[in-house]
Amino acid sequence: EKKSSKSTSWTIEDFEIGNLLGRGRFGYVYCGREKQTRFVVALKILFKAQLKNSKMEQQVKREIEIQSNLKHPNILRLYGFFHDEQRIYLLLEYAPGGELYRRMQTEKVLRESEAAGVNIRFYFLYVEIDDIYIKPENILIGKYSILKLADFGWSAESTSTCKRTTLCGTLDYLPPEMLNGNGYDEKIDLWCLGVLTYEMIIGKPPFDSQTQHETIRMIRSIELTFPTGTSPDLRDLITKLLRRNPADRLPLKDVAQHAWIVKNADITAIEESYVKRKKTL
Ligand SMILES: Cc1cc(Cn2cc(-c3c(Cl)cnc4nc(-c5cn(C)nc5C)[nH]c34)cn2)no1
């Protein structure tokens, strides 16, 4: 990199600003290009005033610390950051495929290999960090369709409407233990993986319904139905993830060995990249 990623080196003058890619409560994301190297980035611009009003400065500092130290093929890179009087600028990896949930809305159903790829990729990711919260709004489609977890859930939600068409969308990923106000642990990610896989292949969340009340009832009673033609392997995997008792959910190491994953995900390529990355750490 031409300059170190210390916050005092870059200025906005070093970048050409392109299209607006997204907006959120605290700022915008633009496509940007560094003038010297012509390197393309996603330039997230956050307004200090808005962050101050919502007491979010600490949250931003925490995100910057976490994300700048994480280097994983499934996590959106944070290359550096800088600030001026009014704004904080984050230099993020540009994901050419855009947001997964938008792709799921337009294309409804993704290929089984892509969805299997999500599972296995998030298996490796899960081994790395514990507090991941998997839902389509937090996932971008990077180069070569590699999925990237971009933890901008806190800054992206725009005040006007939720990303999903209905408020129900935000309930679809909640596991029973969270609905019942019981304690919960990392096994909520196994539940989310089951919901995400179902939605990616079948085109709608498993407990999708007209009202929030009905969605909550279906989650609590685990009212799980599959369209005819759903492969038995996929049914089996999802049924083993969407279990009421977190202890009964299929552990991630067994997800990676499950018949549906083995048949659909290009595990060797992903494992090779994972092993190589391990070596470079
Ligand atoms: C504020 C605020 C908004 C958001 C949500 N958000 C993330 C992006 C984004 C990022 Cl961070 C990185 N790469 C992206 N690529 C796209 C994109 C590409 N195409 C073809 N279409 C889009 C859209 N968006 C990216 C944008 N908004 N987070 O904080």
The ligand as an SDF file (V2000), in Angstrom:
LIG
                    3D

 29 33  0  0  0  0  0  0  0  0999 V2000
  -24.0180    3.4140    5.7700 C   0  0  0  0  0  0  0  0  0  0  0  0
  -24.0030    1.9840    5.3460 C   0  0  0  0  0  0  0  0  0  0  0  0
  -24.6890    1.3540    4.3150 C   0  0  0  0  0  0  0  0  0  0  0  0
  -24.2920    0.0350    4.3860 C   0  0  0  0  0  0  0  0  0  0  0  0
  -24.7410   -1.0870    3.5350 C   0  0  0  0  0  0  0  0  0  0  0  0
  -23.8830   -1.1550    2.3420 N   0  0  0  0  0  0  0  0  0  0  0  0
  -22.7600   -1.8750    2.1590 C   0  0  0  0  0  0  0  0  0  0  0  0
  -22.3460   -1.6400    0.8470 C   0  0  0  0  0  0  0  0  0  0  0  0
  -21.2190   -2.2580    0.1270 C   0  0  0  0  0  0  0  0  0  0  0  0
  -19.9640   -2.5120    0.7160 C   0  0  0  0  0  0  0  0  0  0  0  0
  -19.6600   -2.0820    2.3620 Cl  0  0  0  0  0  0  0  0  0  0  0  0
  -18.9430   -3.1120   -0.0230 C   0  0  0  0  0  0  0  0  0  0  0  0
  -19.1190   -3.4850   -1.3220 N   0  0  0  0  0  0  0  0  0  0  0  0
  -20.3170   -3.2310   -1.8970 C   0  0  0  0  0  0  0  0  0  0  0  0
  -20.7160   -3.4880   -3.1590 N   0  0  0  0  0  0  0  0  0  0  0  0
  -21.9900   -3.0550   -3.2620 C   0  0  0  0  0  0  0  0  0  0  0  0
  -22.7370   -3.1840   -4.4930 C   0  0  0  0  0  0  0  0  0  0  0  0
  -22.2140   -3.6730   -5.6730 C   0  0  0  0  0  0  0  0  0  0  0  0
  -23.2030   -3.6320   -6.5820 N   0  0  0  0  0  0  0  0  0  0  0  0
  -23.1190   -4.0440   -7.9710 C   0  0  0  0  0  0  0  0  0  0  0  0
  -24.3110   -3.1510   -6.0400 N   0  0  0  0  0  0  0  0  0  0  0  0
  -24.0380   -2.8550   -4.7590 C   0  0  0  0  0  0  0  0  0  0  0  0
  -25.0260   -2.2650   -3.8470 C   0  0  0  0  0  0  0  0  0  0  0  0
  -22.4230   -2.5310   -2.0890 N   0  0  0  0  0  0  0  0  0  0  0  0
  -21.3900   -2.6290   -1.2210 C   0  0  0  0  0  0  0  0  0  0  0  0
  -23.2850   -0.7690    0.2990 C   0  0  0  0  0  0  0  0  0  0  0  0
  -24.1890   -0.4610    1.2570 N   0  0  0  0  0  0  0  0  0  0  0  0
  -23.3910   -0.1080    5.3470 N   0  0  0  0  0  0  0  0  0  0  0  0
  -23.2340    1.0650    5.9550 O   0  0  0  0  0  0  0  0  0  0  0  0
  1  2  1  0
  2  3  2  0
  2 29  1  0
  3  4  1  0
  4  5  1  0
  4 28  2  0
  5  6  1  0
  6  7  1  0
  6 27  1  0
  7  8  2  0
  8  9  1  0
  8 26  1  0
  9 10  1  0
  9 25  2  0
 10 11  1  0
 10 12  2  0
 12 13  1  0
 13 14  2  0
 14 15  1  0
 14 25  1  0
 15 16  2  0
 16 17  1  0
 16 24  1  0
 17 18  2  0
 17 22  1  0
 18 19  1  0
 19 20  1  0
 19 21  1  0
 21 22  2  0
 22 23  1  0
 24 25  1  0
 26 27  2  0
 28 29  1  0
M  END
$$$$
